[in-house]
Structure formats: C-alpha cells, structure tokens
Amino acid sequence: MSTPAGDTREALGRRRAGVLLHPTSLPYAEGESALGRHAYHFVDFLHGAGQRLWQVLPLHPPHLDRSPYNACSAFAGDPALISAELSAAWGWVATVPAGEELRAAPAQWQTELGDAFARRAHDEDLQRYESFCRENADWLDDYALYATLRAEYARPWIEWPERLRDRESGALADARRRHAGETRRQRVVQFAFFRQWEALRDYATSRDVALFGDIPIFVAPDSADVWAHRELFRLDAAGVPLAVAGCPPDYYSATGQHWGNPLYDWARLQADGYRWWERRLALQLRMFDLVRIDHFRGFDACWEIPAGAATAAEGRWTPGPGALFFDAMRAALHTLPIVAEDLGVITDSVRALRDRYAFPGMRVLQFGFDGNPNNPHLPHEHLANAVVYTGTHDNDTTLGWYRALPTDLQERVQDYFGCGAGDMPWAMIRAALASPCRLAVVPMQDVLGLDSAHRMNTPGTTTGNWTWRFRWEQLTAEVVERLRRLTALYGRA
C-alpha cells in the first residue's frame, strides 16, 4: 500500500477545490462496481475541471441499511466496490465476457476470485497477498472469521452461540478449521479491495488529484471490531452496550440523534497507548492524503445516552480522551493530516483541542443564514485553515435547501450573494470557491444543479438513503467548463 501522507499543513498548503462523491454514487450499471473504469473516468473529470481533491465517505462494508457510517468493520474495505473487470484484467479470475459482469451476482464472482486467485495470480501478486495478510493480520483474521460467521448465522454476533459470542478459544479454533476455505476467500477479497484502491490512488496522484477519506469516531455494535475487542468498549458481560452514542437536539433533529454505537472505554485504550486507534488511523493514512474525523467533538466530550433511553434527549455529555489521545497518535504516526468535523454544538474546549493541533474545521454555507451576521459559516467570517462546503452528505442539495426556505430567507440569501433565484446553486458554489478557506469542496449534486430528489442522506431516517447515483450525460461540457473557470478565477487551479 502507499506510504502515509504528510500533515494537514502540507495537504492544505495551497488553495484547492474538490468534489464530494461517494464511490457508490458513480454511474456504474447493475452488476458493475465502483473501483473500475467509472472511478478512473471521474478522476479524469476532476483533473479536467481543475479539481485537485476527491472526497469520499467511509469505504467499509456496510450493513443492510447501506450507511457507510454503520459498517461491519472499521478496517475492512467494502467488497461490493471491487471491480470484476479489473480483477480479470489482472489475471486473477477468468476473463469476463461482455455483459457477464452485469448478470453475475457480486457474491458469485467474489467466490470465484477467492477460489481462483491462488491458481491464476502471478507470483508477484501472490507474494504481495502474503505480505498483505501478514501486515494486516491484527484485523484481517478477525474480520474474515466474523464475516464468515455473520453469513452463517445471519444475525448479529451478540446472538451467536455463546461460545462463539464470547470467543472461547476452542470454539474459535473449531470455527477456523470448519471455515478455512471461506476465511481464505475473505482475505483474498480484502487484498483485492486494497490493491484496487492503491491502483486508483496511484492514478489519482498522477493526475494531481488528492484523495480525502472519512473516519467515523464510533463503530457499529455489530462489527468485527466490537466482537474481537470487547474490552475496549463499555459493554456488559453479554456484550450489550451499557450506554450508546448520539447527539443532542440540533439542526437535524428536535429530539437529537440516537446512533446506538457502543462507547469506548478510554481508560482501557489509554493503558496500551491507544494501539487499536493507532492501527486504524495508520491504515487510513496509507489510503488517503487527508482524512476527516467525523464527530471530532467526541474526543473532547461525547453525548452518552443510557441504554434503553427512548430518545437521545435523555443523554448527557461525558469527557473524552482529549489531548492525551492526539499526543499519542502524533508520537506514533508522526503526522496527522486530519480535518475536524466540528459542526453542531461546539464549545471552547472543542475549539481549543482542534486548534492545539492546527486541524482545519468545517464551514457549511447552508448553515450561515440564521440571522446572525457573525455566523462562522458565512463567507466573510471564514478563516484560511478550514474547509468550506456548500453542503455535506447529510444536507439537502443546495437547490433543494434553497427552494425549501421561506420567502424571507430566500430573499436574505439572494441579498447576501447578490444573485437571483435562478442562480442557485452556482451562486453558492462561487462563494465557496471565493472563500478564504484553503480547501473548498462541493457535493456532486450541487455541481450538477440537482434538487432534493437527489439527496444522499436524511439524518434521523433509516430508509431511502445512500442510493443516489449520477449519470454521465448529466455532466455536460458546459458544467465542466463552468466549474473549471470559477476554480481558476479564485486561485484554486
């Protein structure tokens, strides 16, 4: 895999612009995959439009709700993103005839990949596979067994037979013997994911496009991480969380958000130098030039919701590890190219923690219009060491947001940007690109001028999210040229 990136100052050392698009939103057909030709074509679009950064959401294997923030592992890559065509081109599987990839179920050809790789791969790839398994054994072996048992029992690990749930050594040894073939296939699939991501990153680097990743602070309760490392989380003897994470009432929800993630036992993590987190960050920094920590506030204090509480409003703030954590990470990794997601209720102590390490925060233009002329999300209040967005994956599209505003707020927005109703969303895109913030990121939906029907996620809901894809025909030459011209005009090319 690639070597770690530099620190945040290096990653944001010059004015840049980028686009936010999760790989699942690429316009691949049913049966195709994200890390194939469409991803490379998207890098070419970014380069041609003067964009020097591609921001994605977490790339881990999601549960059935498809949320990248509710994953089966904080380390593994999503097998659904792997390209069968690329695997065939590298000689790992039989050549995929025209149209076959569109008809084959992903699990079917992934099984073929797992079985055929040892027979078909070149010696160099076999050696790289063995090195990958050794270097990632601390998470890969547990994940391979977890994924295999999760498929066998078709229910969360906490509902598995007690001996497996509690990881009794004899039960684990027996499971590994019974499922040796399937766990090997799981390791091959993970190697394929990381090898294909490495190839994409190399291509992006050759086109002067940096990759910007996303690290959720918390992990899913039904994940390989919690199953394999119960001691790192606040759980009862049966593995049930004693309290869960969320956030208090805010812009997105009047009753707060009840995420349900188990909380860390920070004292236990500190006792071994936060090794689990060190490995997690190190892996992400090999994949990306820059990473965003989602819910950065949780390192200062997190919203702890008692087990069984009806809503998140019943929670309370409890302290996080603060500077002890980041000092340890800096000592271990030497570089922390991190962006702090500092949205929502932010206190002086959160700002002090962010600024202690010069982590850029976030500014979201849609949040600027509450009537306060000193709102930090308004462009005239922006700082250089920040990342400005028109909106995020949790926001409505800018066009949808604007159309849903009451008339008086629409007029305030028009007055601020000196534009008319027909200028949305490009008036906001222009403002983001003109901002003093060194990095400006625009969601792909805004680049394409799309309405609320194309929203990626609506917080507080569990259906209808994470499914949006664009079509190449939407990305006209006029759109590309307009984005390129504005990016150059404001010194980001």
Steps between C-alpha positions, in 0.01 A plus 500: 500500500601864463711674762333736751419850389643818651332711765200728452713806427657315208166365375341847516813697425347661191152601397318203355154400394341157501180304464318285754375176346482156657612224258156337520363814331707442187282412199587132474229263380348221707761228540793733431707647780636830624874444477499424128501729197247748642729592789787571260269701277394704803864578581539620140197725543645647820833568334336661196278720718792627708397300806793375701320288757240221515322463832325171578302357791629199700584204274423219744246218444160636605207317653169467316412866553795580267627773732878543473485609865350168614764253387595141577861607552700817565788352297367283217408631156155457349511192272213641293735770369746254344514490120458159339626641170819625662548168680468323166739743330759422767453128435350419839177358360392372162439763237159661546312474167303804387191535711581219742601738776158661471324168556718343769416561863796670676527218758527247219806645332658593834483130588664427166767758579568340838529153345688591184751752632753245632493316164497792260685791661859575403776425749545871575131537590510185712795643691320830544198309629708315759659828611156663521373219724801525730492879524126513571458186708405704808160580342478280189478160671226612740308670220521195270358277773239755605377545141484123454308437823275801438397342170458157658273612786336796319473701819717733713794349687333565833237239400749230394552186706642607834842338454553688172343817633748496787792389282591189696830374360374151421193630320709743294750229406217270391336777296827580325545133408141465374518819297861503386400531134253783552728702728775468239257632237418794730871585527543483121204733450649748746833484320318570173325804650818657635699418187235661279477803728879536490491491119229767496694717741813469287297611198348790691846611612619492139212738415577729796183397684525438875269252673312614811360231730260489793541330840190463719604540862270217611453148363188290450395271787473209256854515367815293499662771711260475794483119481878463497580779749219507752742622767537833316130585527258558783295180484341265749602136543287393204637770268201737527595872508459665839448832323504613138609800297293766333460875502262740673213684328640709216447631146423150375268367772286650778556192718866450415652205320514153657786334313521188716879461477674355806721743689874449542664413827755779459691404814553149363606638163743741665657215698654349185572828325182502291646225282168407339446861393861531388456204264169640377643844420816356347296296253292801396808717458642242260181522295444877497687827477264659750235362737201655671412380850124490519366631833836640610321644801484148646872514584428791733161379627236267362124485543439191712149355476399247766420152370127475441439876479210590271673795333841663487364792700550289815878500456779700661848618408786285629872577452712347226877443494587846365862592442629175653365317195637731233838534670525120493394485134748767399781324684414167336414617147713819482242665274130574535346631174159534663195719445279538807126470441407772749135557411213524747540604865866596529652626824815694576672179611423332166639799312809500723559129429461556126727805498767337718586279201407755231233263365280679244133515594197509269285784372168419332335783308150363553546550876576871467156651482361508854491879514831536684737718291795343685397142422831315439354324195454828309785558253605834651573315826705219344861426592774361277549187713160349430308302237194668353204306361180609335343203685600156624373146445253560786360821350239543233642597164557874482222543244263295717604691812442837332161405359384380845586832670221741589481802272670739743800270535521450125517878466770521767707240313454686171596828665813352657628342180370771268314248290153401381304184565612358165867522603477215750707293566780668305491816711585284801766308308661828398496618863663178618774529238555868585521428874826559690490132603792319340283206399155528341293183445175483306269196504452352154124564523571874517743487208216343300237745632274226638201532733391321818413179316876440471585539867750246635380473860234638730619471863253335735355278226591140422356447151558653159856611572844432347363391161546808279704472179564755230512439125785600275264681265418740786862612504496716190795681349338826610490387865863388491616825341303713745652319797849519351468872425377595849762282666776678306344843556532461876854364498427133564617348172 
